[in-house]
Amino acid sequence: MHFKNILVPMSGAANNSDAQALESAFNMAIRFGAHVNALHIKIDPRSAAAFVGEGMTSTMIESVIEMAEKDGEERRLRAAALFKEITSRMDIPVITNIADRPTADGPSCRFVEKQGNSEDTIHSYGRLFDLIMICKQDGEEQINNSLLINTALRETGHPVLLMDKTIPMDIGKRVAFAWNGSVESSRALSFSLPFLQSAEKVMLISAMDDLDEDIHPEAVQRYLAMYGVTADRCEITGSNGRSTAESLLEQADKCNADLLVMGAYTRSRLRRLFFGAVTEEVLNNCPIPVFMAH
């Protein structure tokens, strides 16, 4: 199992997030011999009118649309220029068709432009990729970035690798895997095998939260052994005033992990209301890259 088809959404924002995500994806492409699709979604400026308040004149609405068009074009140009600069600097072949790849086991990439709503586009387009890589953003970009991450996790059926800085090519030397017996953590287990099989150390962290089922961490160790992965294990609970997420991150830090793997949104919305949202807390506070599957 390998990551052969990687998707990187590029927002075109005037910050370092696109560069960090794209450089990280190219590092993974070099490592796994993968093809990277750098996707820029240009928002239809007419959709900006839907957010205009009542009482706005037609002139004011036209002005809002014009501003949205200008912002969208600036973002598109930034994303395209950045793609060109990084592909040249990292010497990644740019192709139009998969048949044009220089080698089957080497990296390649292409830049894709689409227009529409970013969540709707990722919802459908993202379902044909082995891995989606997104750099977390804050400030005025945070809301759209969070919506993109949630859509990629919940709607594509594929794993998402999240970061806040460029990921090196050898990421995953020491992997912390959060196991709670859920369907989502089971999917994360299967999807993350390319990292687990090449890791120097794997720590299986059994998250004993409010889930009712017996989580059988020893069975997970046997499963991984079939793939040549030896995993140590420990158990955590949210105790002494700490949440499950805090205990998880503390244990990942203790084993000096450089990658955290976990299932995303393993509870219903009602249960998250009463017990807290582990996924959001990890996303907001984890200092290392997080590989998630829903």
HUTAPE-V954151 format. One line per field, one symbol per residue. phi: phi as a letter, one per 20 degrees, with the letter a starting at -180 (. if undefined). A space follows every 50 residues. Layout:
phi=???
//
This chain:
phi=.bedcddcfdemfebefffffffffffffffdmddddedddeffffffff eeffnfffffffffffffffffffffffffffgffffffelefecdcgfe fgbfddfbabdcdccqefffffgefffdcfbddcefccmfefffffffff fffedemcfcddbcbfeffegnfcdededcnegffffffffeggfffdff bcdeeeeeeefeffelffffffffffdmdedfbbdcbfblmeegffffff ffffelfdbddafdledffffffedndfgfffgfcfedgcdcbd
//
